[in-house]
Amino acid sequence: MRGSSGAASGSMWGVLTGVLGLRDSVGSFQEGSGWGNKIRVQEVPFEDWTLDGELLRDVIRKAVAGQVAAPDGEVTPLSDRWVASTPVEALERLLAGQPGDFDDGRIALYVCQVDGDAGCGTLSADVVIGPDIVEWRDLGWQVNYQPGIAGVDPPLSIRFGRSQYEAVLRAALTRWQARASGQPSSG
C-alpha cells in the first residue's frame, strides 16, 4: 500500500493505492429475543475488502487516526444475510460506478451488520472509473435520510489498477450470481 500524501504523525491519509482483494470474514452482534429477553449472538458471514492483503477496515483505522470511526461493526454488502440479489447488485454498482446507493450517487462499501439498512450508517465512496484506475473517492459515513457525509480532512481515497479491480469484482460477481440462482459456484 502506498500513500500519496501523509500526515507528519505517521498516519497515512489522502490517496492510498493498492491491490483490491476479498477475504471471508464473520461479524457478530448481540440481540435480545424471546421470553426473558435472553441475549444471543448472531453471526454474519460476509466477504470483506482487503487492500494489499490487509483488511480494508484496518487500513482505514490507521489512515484516519480517529477523525471518523473505522467500520469496525459493519460488514460489506457481500453477505448471505441479505436478500440474494443484494451482493449481486452491490458488485454491479461497484463495477459500473453507478447508480449509487444514495441520492448523491455514492456507493456503500460497509453497511449495518444487523439489517444492512443505509439509515443505520454506511461507509460509502464516490466510485470513479477511469481508463486505467478505479478510485473509491472521499470515503465517509452517511445515512439515507439526510444529505452529506461525515468524512475526513483531507479526504481519504483509495485507488486500484482497473484491470485487477475488475478481475476481483467479476470473480466475486460470478460467485454471488451462482449463489443467488442456487447453482454451485466454481470459486
C-alpha positions as semicolon CSV with decimal commas, in nm:
position;residue;x (nm);y (nm);z (nm)
1;M;0,000;0,000;0,000
2;R;0,135;0,336;-0,093
3;G;0,001;0,670;0,026
4;S;0,050;0,969;-0,199
5;S;0,012;1,204;0,093
6;G;0,055;1,155;0,463
7;A;0,047;1,324;0,798
8;A;0,359;1,404;0,994
9;S;0,227;1,189;1,281
10;G;0,277;0,879;1,069
11;S;-0,088;0,820;0,989
12;M;-0,150;0,785;0,618
13;W;-0,432;0,984;0,463
14;G;-0,503;1,135;0,129
15;V;-0,485;0,883;-0,153
16;L;-0,391;0,521;-0,090
17;T;-0,300;0,292;-0,378
18;G;-0,307;-0,085;-0,367
19;V;-0,442;-0,419;-0,477
20;L;-0,807;-0,493;-0,401
21;G;-0,895;-0,832;-0,259
22;L;-1,167;-1,016;-0,070
23;R;-1,143;-1,234;0,238
24;D;-1,406;-1,446;0,411
25;S;-1,496;-1,288;0,745
26;V;-1,757;-1,321;1,017
27;G;-1,913;-1,030;1,200
28;S;-2,137;-1,068;1,502
29;F;-2,385;-0,875;1,709
30;Q;-2,590;-0,939;2,020
31;E;-2,966;-0,932;2,021
32;G;-3,234;-0,994;2,280
33;S;-3,502;-1,241;2,191
34;G;-3,797;-1,423;2,334
35;W;-3,925;-1,451;2,685
36;G;-3,693;-1,305;2,944
37;N;-3,505;-1,106;2,680
38;K;-3,231;-1,366;2,656
39;I;-2,923;-1,238;2,476
40;R;-2,786;-1,436;2,187
41;V;-2,505;-1,370;1,946
42;Q;-2,585;-1,362;1,576
43;E;-2,301;-1,430;1,334
44;V;-2,290;-1,258;0,996
45;P;-2,064;-1,430;0,742
46;F;-1,950;-1,196;0,464
47;E;-1,666;-1,123;0,225
48;D;-1,452;-0,835;0,350
49;W;-1,245;-0,595;0,139
50;T;-0,867;-0,610;0,158
51;L;-0,603;-0,367;0,038
52;D;-0,270;-0,536;-0,034
53;G;-0,387;-0,833;0,176
54;E;-0,475;-0,624;0,485
55;L;-0,838;-0,582;0,587
56;L;-0,958;-0,250;0,448
57;R;-1,122;-0,166;0,783
58;D;-0,777;-0,186;0,946
59;V;-0,620;0,027;0,671
60;I;-0,893;0,289;0,723
61;R;-0,848;0,285;1,102
62;K;-0,476;0,355;1,064
63;A;-0,527;0,612;0,790
64;V;-0,786;0,833;0,957
65;A;-0,631;0,824;1,305
66;G;-0,953;0,889;1,494
67;Q;-1,102;1,158;1,267
68;V;-1,401;0,934;1,190
69;A;-1,492;0,587;1,305
70;A;-1,348;0,290;1,121
71;P;-1,608;0,036;1,003
72;D;-1,547;-0,200;1,296
73;G;-1,907;-0,312;1,347
74;E;-2,013;-0,304;0,985
75;V;-1,996;-0,560;0,706
76;T;-1,973;-0,535;0,330
77;P;-2,292;-0,590;0,130
78;L;-2,140;-0,926;0,028
79;S;-2,330;-1,141;0,277
80;D;-2,581;-1,425;0,268
81;R;-2,768;-1,241;0,544
82;W;-2,937;-1,014;0,286
83;V;-3,177;-1,081;0,001
84;A;-2,989;-1,291;-0,256
85;S;-2,979;-1,006;-0,506
86;T;-2,811;-0,759;-0,265
87;P;-2,449;-0,877;-0,314
88;V;-2,501;-0,907;-0,690
89;E;-2,641;-0,553;-0,716
90;A;-2,364;-0,415;-0,493
91;L;-2,094;-0,569;-0,713
92;E;-2,265;-0,448;-1,030
93;R;-2,269;-0,091;-0,890
94;L;-1,901;-0,111;-0,799
95;L;-1,814;-0,235;-1,147
96;A;-2,021;0,032;-1,324
97;G;-1,952;0,317;-1,081
98;Q;-2,327;0,389;-1,074
99;P;-2,612;0,404;-0,998
100;G;-2,526;0,469;-0,638
101;D;-2,693;0,355;-0,319
102;F;-2,759;0,719;-0,225
103;D;-2,919;1,016;-0,400
104;D;-2,575;1,176;-0,443
105;G;-2,453;0,869;-0,639
106;R;-2,222;0,737;-0,366
107;I;-2,189;0,359;-0,325
108;A;-2,196;0,167;0,005
109;L;-1,876;-0,014;0,098
110;Y;-1,975;-0,114;0,454
111;V;-2,330;-0,143;0,592
112;C;-2,503;-0,221;0,921
113;Q;-2,443;-0,586;1,007
114;V;-2,783;-0,624;1,171
115;D;-3,003;-0,535;0,875
116;G;-2,793;-0,373;0,602
117;D;-3,003;-0,056;0,639
118;A;-2,849;0,260;0,495
119;G;-3,025;0,454;0,773
120;C;-2,800;0,298;1,038
121;G;-2,483;0,449;0,895
122;T;-2,291;0,339;0,590
123;L;-1,930;0,388;0,490
124;S;-1,958;0,499;0,129
125;A;-1,747;0,637;-0,153
126;D;-1,783;0,812;-0,483
127;V;-1,667;0,542;-0,728
128;V;-1,478;0,693;-1,021
129;I;-1,378;0,462;-1,305
130;G;-1,104;0,585;-1,536
131;P;-0,926;0,419;-1,829
132;D;-0,660;0,254;-1,608
133;I;-0,755;0,341;-1,249
134;V;-1,062;0,295;-1,028
135;E;-1,088;0,526;-0,729
136;W;-1,306;0,495;-0,422
137;R;-1,304;0,871;-0,363
138;D;-1,380;1,065;-0,045
139;L;-1,464;0,778;0,191
140;G;-1,713;0,889;0,454
141;W;-2,012;0,794;0,664
142;Q;-2,363;0,874;0,550
143;V;-2,726;0,782;0,605
144;N;-3,011;0,773;0,357
145;Y;-3,238;1,018;0,542
146;Q;-3,021;1,330;0,530
147;P;-2,775;1,475;0,280
148;G;-2,400;1,495;0,327
149;I;-2,122;1,275;0,458
150;A;-1,901;1,272;0,764
151;G;-1,559;1,238;0,610
152;V;-1,200;1,319;0,692
153;D;-0,996;1,628;0,614
154;P;-0,818;1,594;0,382
155;P;-1,047;1,339;0,215
156;L;-0,941;0,975;0,206
157;S;-0,950;0,792;-0,127
158;I;-0,827;0,453;-0,245
159;R;-0,703;0,377;-0,596
160;F;-0,678;0,040;-0,768
161;G;-0,549;-0,068;-1,107
162;R;-0,863;-0,108;-1,316
163;S;-0,789;-0,449;-1,469
164;Q;-0,705;-0,605;-1,131
165;Y;-1,007;-0,437;-0,964
166;E;-1,243;-0,562;-1,233
167;A;-1,098;-0,916;-1,221
168;V;-1,157;-0,941;-0,844
169;L;-1,509;-0,799;-0,861
170;R;-1,610;-1,003;-1,169
171;A;-1,497;-1,326;-0,998
172;A;-1,698;-1,228;-0,689
173;L;-1,996;-1,137;-0,907
174;T;-1,988;-1,482;-1,069
175;R;-1,985;-1,648;-0,724
176;W;-2,271;-1,435;-0,592
177;Q;-2,479;-1,479;-0,908
178;A;-2,444;-1,856;-0,868
179;R;-2,548;-1,833;-0,503
180;A;-2,847;-1,615;-0,593
181;S;-2,962;-1,865;-0,855
182;G;-2,900;-2,164;-0,629
183;Q;-2,628;-2,306;-0,855
184;P;-2,293;-2,425;-0,723
185;S;-2,011;-2,182;-0,791
186;S;-1,663;-2,272;-0,903
187;G;-1,500;-2,000;-0,690
